[in-house]
Amino acid sequence: MSREKRDHDVSLSMSGEDHTYLSPDQPSGWNEEDFAQFVTHDRWRFARTMLSDPHEYTLRRNALSATFDDAVRYIREHGYTEYYGGRPYQALYFGDHKYWTMGAALPETILINRKPRFADVRALSTDREN
């Protein structure tokens, strides 16, 4: 399938709203202010099942889908590859937090994670002291 055909097929408008869905490989078009608005206004929950690695998450279902997709794209465009448990992840350090997804394809990405920026450094320091 040609790129033009694929891009056309994924450009949909939501009934009653003026939003265009971009294909997963297109840039977000966001700047730092856009991402800051998303992380400030979205709902973040504490990940109770990961007490050994405290962090928060936000879900796709709680956000406007196009906005969530742009946030994921922004993380992947501006982030850096880090390894956790031997697997690579794109992590973005922004403000006081580190943001990452689990690496699934954009349409299957259902959450964005975050934790305080220096949490990993503090954990390493504590491990070395013991």
C-alpha positions in Angstrom: 0.0 0.0 0.0 1.4 3.4 -0.9 2.1 6.0 1.8 -0.5 8.3 0.2 -3.2 5.6 0.3 -2.3 4.7 3.9 -2.3 8.3 5.0 -5.7 8.8 3.3 -7.1 5.7 4.9 -6.2 6.8 8.4 -7.4 10.4 8.1 -10.8 10.3 9.7 -12.9 13.0 11.2 -14.8 12.4 14.3 -18.5 13.2 14.0 -19.2 16.7 15.4 -15.6 17.5 16.0 -12.8 18.7 13.8 -9.9 16.3 14.5 -7.7 14.6 12.0 -6.1 11.3 12.9 -2.5 10.9 11.7 -0.9 7.7 10.7 1.4 6.3 13.5 4.6 7.3 11.7 3.7 11.0 11.2 5.2 13.6 13.6 3.0 14.9 16.4 3.5 18.6 15.4 3.6 19.4 19.1 6.0 21.7 20.9 6.9 21.7 24.6 3.9 23.9 25.5 1.5 21.4 23.9 3.1 18.5 25.8 3.1 20.5 29.0 -0.7 21.1 28.6 -1.3 17.4 28.1 0.7 16.3 31.2 -0.8 19.1 33.3 -4.4 18.5 32.5 -4.6 14.7 32.0 -5.5 12.4 34.9 -2.6 10.5 36.4 -3.1 7.4 38.6 -0.6 5.7 40.9 0.4 2.2 39.6 -0.6 0.1 42.6 0.6 -3.1 41.1 4.2 -1.9 40.7 5.2 -1.0 44.2 8.8 -2.0 43.5 8.9 0.7 40.8 6.6 3.5 41.9 5.1 5.5 39.0 1.9 6.9 37.6 0.1 6.3 34.4 -2.7 7.9 32.3 -5.0 5.9 30.0 -6.0 6.5 26.4 -9.6 6.0 27.3 -9.5 9.0 29.6 -8.2 11.4 26.9 -9.2 12.6 23.5 -7.7 9.9 21.2 -6.0 12.3 18.8 -4.4 14.2 21.8 -3.2 10.9 23.4 -1.7 9.8 20.1 0.1 13.2 19.8 1.5 12.8 23.3 2.8 9.3 22.5 4.4 10.6 19.3 6.0 13.5 21.2 7.6 11.1 23.7 8.9 8.9 20.9 10.1 11.8 18.8 11.9 13.7 21.6 12.8 10.8 23.9 15.9 8.7 24.3 16.3 4.9 24.3 16.7 3.4 27.7 16.7 -0.2 28.8 14.6 -1.7 31.6 14.5 -5.4 32.1 16.7 -5.8 29.0 14.1 -4.2 26.7 14.5 -0.8 25.0 12.0 2.0 25.7 11.8 5.6 24.5 11.9 7.7 27.6 11.4 11.5 27.6 12.7 13.6 30.5 10.4 16.6 30.7 10.0 19.0 33.6 10.1 17.0 36.9 9.2 13.7 35.3 10.3 10.9 33.0 7.6 9.7 30.6 7.5 6.5 28.6 5.2 4.0 27.0 5.6 0.2 26.8 6.7 0.3 23.1 3.5 -1.1 21.5 2.5 0.2 18.1 0.6 3.5 18.4 -2.9 2.1 17.9 -2.3 -0.5 20.6 -0.7 1.9 23.1 -3.2 2.3 25.9 -1.1 4.1 28.6 1.6 6.6 29.2 3.8 6.2 32.3 5.6 8.8 34.4 7.7 9.0 37.5 9.7 11.7 39.2 12.8 12.5 37.1 15.4 11.4 39.6 13.6 8.3 41.0 15.9 5.9 39.1 19.0 7.7 40.4 17.7 7.6 44.0 16.9 3.9 43.7 20.5 3.2 42.4 22.0 5.1 45.3 19.9 3.2 47.8 20.9 -0.2 46.2 24.6 0.7 46.4 24.3 1.8 50.1 22.9 -1.6 51.1 
